[in-house]
Amino acid sequence: MLATLIDMMAIGLIIPVLPALVGEFTGSQAHQAYWYGVVTFAFGLANFFGSPFLGALSDARGRRSVLLLGFCGMAFSFLATVLATALWVLIAVRVVSGAMQANVSVANAYVADITPPELRAKHGYPEITPALRARIFGLNAAKPYGISAGEVKKRALSDHIARERHAYQGHPEPHYLTYGPKTRREFLNLLRWNGGSHG
């Protein structure tokens, strides 16, 4: 878990400095705010897509080598951030950094690998079995608890919103009563929002 700690510290170190770095390449505060959003989004997007890739790579090549690759990439990204001379370089560096810092998922997989099966469920790494999947997802969740699908439907129909949805699905005809304002106040607000007047 030291790997995860180092990754989180790296994120914590760069966050306060990044706005000033972006500000060096922009002319106004509005541009600074916009490009700071782009830089952070680029990091998050690369992290999102890098996690499954590094996870699959660690399954094939081993956890330790992928963790070392992630740390080397992170060190390179910090060095390149300091040496960035243009905004596009900073964005490219943050993309690489985001992809390399996806090794948090690899660290979690490593912990799950070395934890004995009896301790996995106790400490939050349960094995996803068909029984557990049925208990968690969708209408299948009713099966392990002995609730029939008919009972679920009956209970759902006792809810006012579920009844309206069920009735509309039976006769899908959008009209004024379905989507229009229900009270005078809603009608007047609708007129005001559309630029009309009521008097």
N, C-alpha and C positions, 0 to 999 in steps of 0.2 A: 504494500500500500504506500510505500515511500515514493514509488513512481507517480501515483495519483497526487500525493502531496506536492511533489516538485512541479507537476503540471499546473495545479491550482495556484501555487505561488507564482509561477511564470505568468499566468493570466492576471493575477493581482498586481504584479509589477508593471505590466505594460498598460493596463487600463488608465491609470492616472496620467501617464506620459503621452499616450496616443493623441489626445486632442491637440496638444501643443505641437506634436510632430506634423499632424495634418494641417494645422494653422500655418506652418512654415511654407506650405505649398499652395495656399489659397489667399485670395485678396480680401475677402470680407467674412464677417462672422456667419452670415447665412450660408456662404459656400463652405465654410469650415464645418458647420453643423451637417450639411448635406453629405460632404465627402467623408466625414467621420462615420455617418450612418452606413455609407457604402463600404468603407473599410471593415467595420464591425460585421456587416452582413456577409461580406466575402469570407471572413474568418469562420463565421457560424455555418455557412453553406459548405465550405470545404471540410469542416469538422463533421458535418452531417453525412457527407458522402464518403469521407475518409474512414469513418468508423467501421462500416461493414467490410471495406477493402482491407484495412489492416487486420481486422478480425479473421478474415479468410486467409490472409497471408500468414498470420500467426498459427493458424491451424495446419497450414502446409509446411512452414519453415521453422516453427518453434517460437514460443513466446519470448524467450530471452533475446533472440536476435532482432525481433520486431520492436521490442521495447528499446533496445540500443539504437536502432534506426530512428525511432521517434525522438529520442533524446539528442541524437546528432542533428537531426533536422531542426529541432527546437533551438539548439545552440547556433546553428547556421542562420536561422531566421532572426534571432536577436542581433547577431552581428550585421546581417544585411539591413535590418531596420535602422541601425545607427548610421550605416553608410548610404542609405537611400537618398538619391538626389532629385527624384521626381515623384509625383503622386502615384503614377501608374506602377512605379517600382515598389512603393509602399504597399499598394493593393496586392501586387503579385507576391510580395513577401508574406503578407498576412494570409493569403490563400495557402501558401506552402506551410506556414505555421499552423493554420487550422487543420490541415491534413495530417501533419506530424503529431499534433497534440491529441489526435483521436486515439492515442494509445491508452487512454483511460479504460476503454472497453477491453483492450488486451490485458491490462492489469487486473481487471475484474475477472476475466476468463482464467487468468493464471491463479488467482485466489480460489476460484471454484475448482480448478484442477487439483490443487494440493490439499483441499479440504476433504476430510473423509465424508462418505455419503450420509452418515448419521448426524453429522454436524451441519451439513448444507441446509437442510430444512429448518434446523433450529436457529441458524444465523442468517436466514434470508436468501439462500441459494437453492430453493427446492427444484427437484427435477420435474420438468413439465411432462407429466404422464397424460394419457387420454382421460383418465378419471379427473385429474386436476383441471385439464382443459375444459371438460364438460361442466365442471362446477363453476368455472369462471365466465365462460363466454356464452352470450345469447340465450335463447329459449332453452338450450340444453342445460342451463343452470337449474332449471326446475326439476330435471330428472333425478339427480342424486338426493334431492330432498323429498321425493315422493309426491310432487305436485304435477297433476296432469296438465296437458296443454289447454284442455277445455276449462279447467279451473283458472288458469292464467288469463284466458280470454274473458271469462266471466268477471273476474276481479278488475280487469282493465276496463270493461264496459260500465262498471259502477263509477268510474271517474268521468266527470263532466266533459273535460277536454277530449278524452279518449272516445266518448260517445259521439261528440261532434265530428271528430276525425273519421270515425267508422261510418257515420251517416253520409258524410261528404264523399268518402271513397265509393259508397254504393251509388251515388248520383252526382258525379263530378260536373256540375254546371255552375261555373263562376258567374256571379251576378252581384248586383248592388248590395243585397242583404249579406252576402258572404264577406265581401271585402270593403264595403263602404262604411262611412261613419255611423255609429249606433246611436249617438245622442246629438242634441243640438250643439253642445260645446265642441264635440269632435268635428261636426260639420263646419262650424265657424273657424276652428283652427285650420281645417283643410283649406277653406277659402283664403285665410290669411297667408298660409304657406304658399299657395299658388298665385298670390298677388291680387286676389279678388277682394271685393268688399261686400258686406251684408246689408248695407243701408244705403 
